[in-house]
């Protein structure tokens, strides 16, 4: 069953009409009097399927009647009830979620109650694009998001790196301007796991969409980042966050960065991520001295500290040597 267009809320009376108004279903549907008016449509696997999937009898029953409802374009209470079972047997069924939205809008249902159903499915299938897209559409229809930060907070405390939840939370924050306590939430996640790259990304997202990277923000964030790095120097996430700060327009705090990096290097001179960062700095802000040191760092990473990425460090060393040639040529 392929994707379908989003529904219009105003559907014809005929399209809404069904033989039953019951919201509960009795299975199998093939033995229910409430569904005798529909001819179930089996899945068409062609005349000679090579490896047919061994669907359960319940799954087959539900999907056969779902195809029949789709073909009839029936937006009724029984159709809505059926979509619930379709989603339960396969939470990733895009058409099931989409047809459910059509039914909800056509029947003018209480959409706040739909959020409870979404929460129920999220308990067993939270890494599910279809579910979070459905939730977004419901929130758009409601026009308010009072429950969303709590819902996404619960999901992220269970799985702090769930991309689909993060995407929904970011949409909610931007759409309804709910940034007030977001940094506090990010701090909680980073206290739980300072290596949580998603939380570092969210921190960057908050500043980008609120104050922007003012000089005061950048200075404060450099301090915050180096405090984190003193705890876990080989943590790639804050090093990448620092790279993002440096790339901001009119950045003029290299002295702070150099001081912080020197502190990390003094703490652990064999920190591979620190050396990688220093190599990047040498390429970004080249001097002959920095580049000569960076070349030796590439060799140390290749031969000792990060052998698994040996070819990458050879590549970086070539970049350093080329940049050194340019610098020395300009100086002569």
C-alpha positions as CSV (number, residue, x, y, z in Angstrom):
1,X,0.0,0.0,0.0
2,X,1.7,3.2,-1.2
3,X,1.7,6.7,0.3
4,X,-1.4,8.8,0.0
5,X,-2.0,12.6,0.1
6,X,-3.0,14.3,3.4
7,X,-6.7,14.5,3.8
8,X,-9.2,17.4,3.7
9,X,-11.2,17.8,6.9
10,X,-14.4,18.2,4.8
11,X,-15.2,14.8,3.3
12,X,-18.5,13.8,1.7
13,X,-21.2,12.1,3.9
14,X,-20.9,9.0,1.6
15,X,-17.2,8.7,2.4
16,X,-17.9,8.9,6.1
17,X,-20.6,6.3,6.0
18,X,-20.0,2.7,7.4
19,X,-22.3,-0.1,8.5
20,X,-21.2,0.1,12.2
21,X,-20.4,2.9,14.6
22,X,-18.7,0.5,17.0
23,X,-15.2,1.6,18.1
24,X,-14.3,-1.9,19.3
25,X,-13.5,-4.7,17.0
26,X,-14.1,-8.4,17.2
27,X,-11.4,-10.6,15.6
28,X,-11.1,-12.3,13.3
29,X,-12.9,-9.7,11.2
30,X,-13.7,-12.4,8.7
31,X,-16.1,-13.9,11.2
32,X,-17.6,-10.7,12.5
33,X,-21.1,-9.6,11.4
34,X,-20.1,-6.0,11.5
35,X,-17.8,-6.5,8.4
36,X,-19.9,-8.8,6.2
37,X,-20.5,-5.9,3.8
38,X,-16.9,-5.7,2.9
39,X,-15.0,-8.1,0.6
40,X,-11.5,-8.5,2.1
41,X,-8.6,-7.9,-0.4
42,X,-5.7,-10.4,0.0
43,X,-2.1,-9.2,-0.5
44,X,-1.0,-9.7,-4.1
45,X,2.4,-11.3,-4.1
46,X,2.1,-12.4,-7.8
47,X,1.6,-15.8,-9.2
48,X,4.9,-17.4,-8.0
49,X,6.3,-15.6,-4.9
50,X,9.8,-16.8,-4.3
51,X,9.9,-16.3,-0.5
52,X,6.5,-15.5,0.8
53,X,6.4,-13.9,4.2
54,X,4.8,-16.1,6.9
55,X,2.4,-13.5,8.3
56,X,0.3,-14.4,11.3
57,X,-3.4,-15.2,10.6
58,X,-4.3,-12.1,12.7
59,X,-2.0,-9.9,10.6
60,X,-3.5,-11.2,7.4
61,X,-7.0,-10.7,8.6
62,X,-6.4,-7.1,9.7
63,X,-4.6,-6.1,6.5
64,X,-7.1,-7.8,4.2
65,X,-9.9,-5.7,5.6
66,X,-7.7,-2.6,5.7
67,X,-7.1,-2.8,2.0
68,X,-10.9,-3.1,1.5
69,X,-11.5,0.0,3.6
70,X,-8.9,1.9,1.7
71,X,-10.4,0.9,-1.6
72,X,-13.8,1.9,-0.5
73,X,-12.5,5.2,1.0
74,X,-14.6,4.8,4.0
75,X,-14.0,7.3,6.8
76,X,-16.1,5.8,9.7
77,X,-15.7,4.9,13.3
78,X,-15.0,1.2,12.4
79,X,-12.4,2.4,9.9
80,X,-10.7,4.4,12.6
81,X,-10.8,1.5,15.0
82,X,-9.2,-0.7,12.3
83,X,-6.3,1.7,11.8
84,X,-5.5,1.3,15.4
85,X,-5.1,-2.4,15.0
86,X,-3.2,-1.9,11.7
87,X,-0.7,0.3,13.5
88,X,-0.4,-2.1,16.4
89,X,0.5,-5.0,14.1
90,X,3.0,-2.8,12.2
91,X,3.8,0.6,13.8
92,X,5.9,1.6,10.8
93,X,2.9,1.3,8.4
94,X,2.9,4.8,6.8
95,X,-0.5,4.2,5.1
96,X,-2.0,3.1,8.3
97,X,-1.0,6.3,10.1
98,X,-2.0,8.5,7.1
99,X,-5.5,6.9,6.8
100,X,-5.9,7.2,10.5
101,X,-5.3,11.0,10.2
102,X,-7.9,11.1,7.5
103,X,-10.4,9.4,9.7
104,X,-9.7,11.6,12.7
105,X,-10.2,14.8,10.7
106,X,-13.2,13.5,8.8
107,X,-15.0,12.4,12.0
108,X,-13.9,15.5,13.9
109,X,-12.4,13.5,16.7
110,X,-10.9,14.9,19.9
111,X,-7.3,15.1,18.8
112,X,-6.0,15.5,22.3
113,X,-7.1,11.9,23.0
114,X,-5.0,10.8,19.9
115,X,-1.9,11.9,21.8
116,X,-2.5,9.1,24.4
117,X,-2.6,6.5,21.6
118,X,0.6,7.9,20.1
119,X,2.2,7.6,23.6
120,X,1.1,4.0,23.8
121,X,2.7,3.1,20.5
122,X,5.8,5.1,21.4
123,X,6.3,2.8,24.4
124,X,7.1,-0.1,22.0
125,X,8.3,1.7,18.9
126,X,9.8,5.1,19.7
127,X,12.4,5.0,16.8
128,X,9.6,5.4,14.3
129,X,9.5,8.2,11.8
130,X,5.8,7.6,11.0
131,X,4.8,8.0,14.6
132,X,6.5,11.3,15.2
133,X,5.3,12.7,11.9
134,X,1.8,11.7,12.8
135,X,2.3,13.5,16.2
136,X,3.5,16.6,14.4
137,X,0.4,16.8,12.2
138,X,-1.8,16.3,15.2
139,X,-0.1,19.1,17.1
140,X,-0.3,21.3,14.0
141,X,-4.1,20.7,13.9
142,X,-4.4,21.4,17.7
143,X,-2.4,24.6,17.3
144,X,-0.7,24.2,20.8
145,X,2.1,22.1,22.2
146,X,1.7,22.1,25.9
147,X,2.3,18.4,26.2
148,X,5.2,18.1,23.8
149,X,8.2,19.0,25.9
150,X,7.1,16.6,28.6
151,X,6.5,13.8,26.0
152,X,9.8,14.2,24.3
153,X,11.7,14.6,27.6
154,X,10.3,11.2,28.8
155,X,11.3,9.6,25.5
156,X,14.8,11.2,25.5
157,X,15.5,10.2,29.1
158,X,14.8,6.6,28.0
159,X,16.9,6.9,24.8
160,X,18.9,10.2,24.7
161,X,20.1,9.6,21.1
162,X,16.7,9.0,19.4
163,X,17.0,11.1,16.3
164,X,13.2,11.1,15.6
165,X,12.4,12.4,19.0
166,X,15.1,15.1,18.7
167,X,13.7,16.2,15.3
168,X,10.2,16.5,16.8
169,X,11.4,18.4,19.8
170,X,13.3,20.9,17.7
171,X,10.3,21.4,15.5
172,X,8.2,22.1,18.6
173,X,10.8,24.5,20.1
174,X,11.0,26.5,16.9
175,X,7.3,26.5,16.0
176,X,6.0,27.4,19.5
177,X,9.0,29.3,20.8
178,X,9.5,27.2,23.8
179,X,13.2,27.6,24.3
180,X,13.1,29.1,27.9
181,X,14.3,26.0,29.8
182,X,15.9,24.1,27.0
183,X,19.5,24.7,28.1
184,X,18.6,23.4,31.6
185,X,17.4,20.2,29.9
186,X,20.6,19.9,27.8
187,X,22.6,20.3,31.0
188,X,20.7,17.4,32.6
189,X,21.5,15.1,29.6
190,X,25.2,16.1,29.6
191,X,25.5,15.5,33.3
192,X,24.1,12.0,32.7
193,X,26.4,11.3,29.7
194,X,28.9,13.9,28.7
195,X,29.6,12.0,25.5
196,X,26.0,12.5,24.3
197,X,26.6,14.0,20.9
198,X,22.9,14.7,20.4
199,X,22.8,16.9,23.5
200,X,25.9,18.8,22.3
201,X,24.1,19.3,19.0
202,X,21.0,20.5,20.8
203,X,23.1,23.0,22.8
204,X,24.3,24.5,19.5
205,X,20.8,24.5,18.1
206,X,19.4,26.5,21.1
207,X,22.0,29.3,20.8
208,X,21.6,29.4,17.0
209,X,17.8,29.9,17.4
210,X,17.8,32.2,20.4
211,X,20.5,34.7,21.3
212,X,22.8,33.8,18.4
213,X,26.5,33.4,18.9
214,X,27.3,36.7,20.5
215,X,30.8,37.4,21.8
216,X,29.5,36.8,25.4
217,X,27.9,33.5,24.4
218,X,31.0,32.3,22.6
219,X,33.3,33.2,25.5
220,X,31.0,31.4,28.0
221,X,30.6,28.3,25.8
222,X,34.4,28.0,25.3
223,X,34.8,27.9,29.1
224,X,31.9,25.4,29.3
225,X,33.4,23.2,26.6
226,X,36.9,23.1,28.2
227,X,35.4,22.2,31.6
228,X,33.8,19.2,29.9
229,X,37.1,18.3,28.1
230,X,39.1,18.4,31.3
231,X,36.8,15.5,32.5
232,X,37.0,13.5,29.2
233,X,39.7,14.8,26.9
234,X,39.2,12.1,24.3
235,X,35.5,12.9,23.9
236,X,34.9,13.9,20.3
237,X,31.6,15.7,20.9
238,X,32.9,18.8,22.7
239,X,35.8,19.1,20.3
240,X,33.3,19.2,17.5
241,X,31.3,21.7,19.4
242,X,34.4,23.8,19.8
243,X,35.0,23.6,16.0
244,X,31.5,25.0,15.5
245,X,32.2,27.9,17.8
246,X,35.4,28.8,16.0
247,X,33.6,28.9,12.6
248,X,31.2,31.6,13.8
249,X,31.4,34.9,12.0
250,X,33.9,37.4,13.4
251,X,35.3,34.9,15.8
252,X,38.2,36.5,17.7
253,X,38.9,34.4,20.7
254,X,41.7,32.2,19.6
255,X,43.7,33.2,22.7
256,X,41.0,31.5,24.9
257,X,40.9,28.4,22.6
258,X,44.7,28.1,22.6
259,X,44.9,28.5,26.4
260,X,42.2,25.8,26.9
261,X,43.8,23.4,24.4
262,X,47.2,23.9,26.0
263,X,45.6,22.8,29.3
264,X,44.2,19.7,27.8
265,X,47.5,18.8,26.1
266,X,49.3,19.3,29.4
267,X,46.9,17.0,31.1
268,X,47.2,14.3,28.4
269,X,49.8,14.8,25.7
270,X,48.7,11.5,24.0
271,X,45.0,12.6,23.7
272,X,44.2,11.7,20.0
273,X,41.3,14.1,19.8
274,X,43.3,17.0,21.2
275,X,46.1,16.4,18.6
276,X,43.5,16.1,15.8
277,X,42.0,19.5,16.9
278,X,45.5,21.1,17.0
279,X,46.1,19.8,13.5
280,X,42.9,21.4,12.3
281,X,43.8,24.7,14.0
282,X,47.2,24.7,12.3
283,X,45.5,24.3,8.9
284,X,42.9,27.0,9.7
285,X,45.4,29.5,11.3
286,X,48.7,28.5,9.7
287,X,52.2,29.5,10.8
288,X,55.3,27.6,9.9
289,X,55.9,26.6,13.5
290,X,52.4,25.3,14.0
291,X,52.4,23.4,10.8
292,X,55.8,21.7,11.5
293,X,54.4,20.6,14.9
294,X,51.2,19.4,13.2
295,X,53.1,17.3,10.8
296,X,54.8,15.4,13.7
297,X,51.4,15.0,15.3
298,X,50.0,13.4,12.2
299,X,52.9,10.9,12.3
300,X,52.3,10.2,16.0
301,X,48.6,9.6,15.4
302,X,49.3,7.3,12.4
303,X,52.1,5.3,14.1
304,X,50.9,5.2,17.7
305,X,47.7,6.8,18.9
306,X,45.2,6.2,16.2
307,X,46.6,3.4,13.9
308,X,43.1,2.4,12.7
309,X,42.9,5.8,10.9
310,X,46.5,5.6,9.5
311,X,45.5,6.5,5.9
312,X,43.5,9.6,7.2
313,X,46.5,10.9,9.1
314,X,48.7,10.4,6.0
315,X,46.1,12.5,4.1
316,X,46.1,15.2,6.9
317,X,49.9,15.2,6.9
318,X,49.9,15.8,3.1
319,X,47.5,18.7,3.7
320,X,49.8,20.1,6.4
321,X,52.9,19.8,4.2
322,X,51.2,21.6,1.3
323,X,50.1,24.4,3.6
324,X,53.6,24.7,5.0
325,X,55.0,25.0,1.5
326,X,52.5,27.9,0.8
327,X,53.4,29.6,4.1
328,X,57.2,29.3,3.5
329,X,56.8,30.5,-0.1
330,X,55.0,33.6,1.0
331,X,57.6,34.3,3.7
332,X,60.5,34.1,1.3
